[in-house]
Every structure is written in C-alpha cells, then in structure tokens.
C-alpha cells in the first residue's frame, strides 16, 4: 500500500469535516415561554434532520422585544403574538418576508387540583378562591388575553385583589402548580398533550372571549445570513413540526 494513501485519506477526512462544520450551524432562538415544550420536542427532530443546532432562550414576548432592541444576539424570534414581530419588522429589525404565523394559541383556566375547575369556568363566577394567577399582561400576550376574558365576563373588579402576576406564562403556571394560587390562566400547551389535559382540572377558554393569540415567527437581522435560521423557519412550516404543534393544543 502506498505511503501516500493514509495522508490522502486524512486530508479527505479533514476536508469533509471542514465542509460539514461549515454547513452545520447554530441558531439562537428567542422563544415565547408558552412554546417551551413544543420547541424542545421539535428541536430534537430538527437537529437530527438538518444537522443544525437549536439554542433556545425562553421568556415573555415583551421582554424579548426590549432585549432585541438592545442588541441581544438572537437569530430567530418565536413570539406569543403577531404584533411584536410586526413592530420589529416595521422598525427594520427583521429580514423582510420572513414573518409568518407558526401557531395559534389557546388559553386555559387551570388548577393543579382535580375537579376544582369545571368545564364551563363557573369557578370564576363563584369567586371562592383566594388567588388567581395570570402572566403580566404588559409583557405576555397570554396575560393580556386573560384580562380580556375577565373583562368580557365582567369579573375584572371582583377578581382584581386576588390576582397574582407572573413575569411570563411559565411563572404564572408555576404559581398554580406549586399551590401558591388555586387556579390561573395558562397556555393550554403547558397542561395538554396528545389530545387531553395531562393533570389537574381545566376550562379551555372559548376563543370568542379574547382576541386571537396568533403567534408569529420572524428571522431577525442577525440571522440574515444564517443557514440554520432559514432552515428552522422552513422546518416550522413542515409536517413534522405541525404534528408536534397540534399535539400541544395549538391550531395551525
């Protein structure tokens, strides 16, 4: 065997690894807290199918807006509404034509206790609870939707002193799951899997009681030349991601 053969093989391997490293990329994603579980599930298939790595940060949409405006290094933004990505688009912070609705969220009134929340949400009208958890309506679209429901049911004044606010929908959920609040408005995706509520008791809030929770995704300026950012956006539009999103109670 020629002495050149091993050198040639090593050179070929190095070339392949360099090419593969250049092709595989990392995408930094700002993810609305309500979409934590779905994106974690989607990320596994995305990384396996594309070779790109997804690195996510979770929080309230309003807080992410402020961070992005201050130069936070995100490539893609998965918001909990459509107005914030649209605002960033108008302000020149996004890649034109990249914005789209990846999910339509559902609000739920939930308690960690079995049989505490009835199927019609009458527990709100009875008003016998001590604490009602919601996300900050100024930063979290699900929190805003919760206040719209209370307004529509004419319960805003009656419940005002009982409301405890989480910084985002994850914290609002935690207040209920730990028993610090008997019930709270959460994202259905936090308590729903494969067609059913996974624990406790819940009322799935009718969509006519609040404005639609259209959740938009957009590529930010930092991700303009990122192959991974473009790949993620396309992946979210595909059938594998759609199946996961629906499994968590979202509409497409």
N, C-alpha and C positions, 0 to 999 in steps of 0.2 A: 504494500500500500504506500502511496506517495506521502512524503512528509508534509506536502502542501495541503493534503486533504483535511487534516484536523484544523489547520489555520483557516482554510476556506469555510469549513463548517462553522467555526467560531465567528468568523466575520459575517456569515449569513445570519447566524442567530442574533448577533448584535444589531444587524440592520433591521431584522424583523422586530426585535424588542424596541428599537428606537421608533420604528414606524407605528407599532402598536401603542406605544406610550403617547405618541403624537396624536393618534386617533382617539384613544380613550381620554376622557376629560372629566372634570369635576364640576358640578353645577351647584351653586349656592342658592338655596331657595327660602324665601320668607313665606311661611305657611300660616294661614289663619288657624287659631287654636282648635276650632271645631273640626278641622280636617286632619288632625293629628293621626288618628288610627288609619284612615284610608290611605294617606300618603305613605305611611310606614309599610303598609301592605303592597302598595303599588311600587314602591322603591325597590323591593326585592326582585320583582319581575323585570323592572326597568333596567336595573344593573346587570341582571343575567342576560337579558335580550340585547342590550346595546353596548355593554362594556363600560358605560359611563357610570360615575359615582354620584349619588344624590346626597347632599349635605343640607339638612333642614334645620331651620330655627322656627320656633312656634311662639305665637303671641297674638295680641289684639291688632286688628287691621289699622286702627287709628294710630297706634304706637309705631307700627311698621312704616306708615306714611311719613311720620316725623323722622324716623331713622333713615329712610331712603333719601329724604330731602337733605339730610345732614351727611350724606355720602356713605351710608352703610354698604358694604360690598356684596350686595345680592345681585344675582343674575336674573332670577325669575321671582315674581310675586304672585302667590295664590291668595287672593283676598277673600273676605267673607261678604263682600258686597260688590256691586258693579260701579258704584260712584267713585270710590277711591282710585281704582285703576284708570278710570276715565279722566279723573282730575290730574293724575300723574301724566297721562297721555297729553292732555291739553297744555300742561306745563313743560312739555318737552323732555320728560324723564324716561320715556319708553321707546321701544322700537315700533315704528309705525306699522299698523296692520297686524300686530301680534296679539292684540287683545281679543279674548273670546270667553264665553261662559262655559266653565267646566263642570258646574253643578248648581242645582237649585236646592237650597237648604230647607229643612223642616224644623220648626220649633216644637218643643215638648215641655209639658209641665210634669216634673218627675219627683218622686220621693223614693228614698232607699228602702222605705218600709212597704211590705206587701199590703195591698188593698187600701192604702192610705189615699191615693189619688184615684178618683172614679173616672170612668170613661167619657164623661161629659165636662169634666173640670169644675163640677159644682163645689168641690172643696174650697175653691177660691171665694165663692159667694158666701159660704158658711162662715169663712173668716175666723176659724177657731185655732189657727196655727199662730206660732209666736214669731217665726222668721220666714221670709220669702227671699230666696236668692236669685239675683239676676246679674248679668255681666254689665259693666259700665256702658251705658247707652251712648256716651260720647265717643267711646273708642271701639266698641264691639257692636257690629250690626245685629247680632242676636239679642243683645241687651236692648237695643233700640226697638226691635220687634216686640220684645216683652212689654215695654212701656206702651206700645201701640195697642197691644191686646188688653192691657189693664184699662186704657182709655176707652176702648171700644166697649168693654164690659162695664164701664162706669165704676171701676173699682180703684182708681188711682188714689183718691183721697183716703179711702178706707184702709188701704194697704201701705200707705206711704211710710208710716212709722215702723213698719215691720220689715221693710226691705233691707237686705244686706247686699252690697255690691262687690263683685269680684272684678279684678283688673281686666280679666278676659273670661271667655266662656269656660276655660279649664278651671279657673279658680271658683267660678260660680258653681260648677259641677262638684268640686271638692267640698264646698261648704255643705252641700246636701249629702254627699257620700260619707262624710265624717260625722254627720248628725248635728252639725252646728246650725243647720236650718232644716226644718221638717220637709220642706219642698222648695223647688226652684225651677225657673225656666232654663232649659239647657238645649243644646243641639241634639236632635234625635240620633245623630250619628254616634254620640257618646254613650248611648244606652241601648243601641239597636244593632243586631247582627243577624243576617240570614233570615230576614222577614219577621223578627219578633223582638220584643223588649227583653233584654238579657237578665235584668234584675229589678227588684222593686216594683213600683206601680207608676203608670204614666197616662197622661192625656195627650194625644197627638193633636196639637192645636190646628184648627181649620185655617187654611191659608187665607181665607177672606177676612180674618181678624187682624191681619197686619200686611204691610207692603211685602211684595215678593222678595225673598232673600236670594237674589241672583248673585252667584259668586263667580267673579271674573279672574282670569289669569292673564298675565302680560309679561313679556320679556323686557327687562329694564336695560338702560343704556350700557351698563357694564357687561351684559350678556350678549351684546350685539354681534360679536364675532365668535361666540361660544358654540361649538358643535353640540355640546351637551345640553345647553339651554334650548336650542332648536329641537333637539331630539326629544327632550322632555315634553315640550309643548305638543309636539306631534303625537307622542305616546299617550298623553292625556286625552287626546281626541279619538284614540283607538278602542277596539272592542275589549281588550283585557282590562284596561283602566275603567271603562264604562261598567263592566261587570262588578268590579270592586266598589265603585262609587254607589251603584244601585243597592248593593248588598248592605250598605251602611245607611240606607233610608233616604238617600238623596234622589232627586229627579235629574234627568239629563236634558 
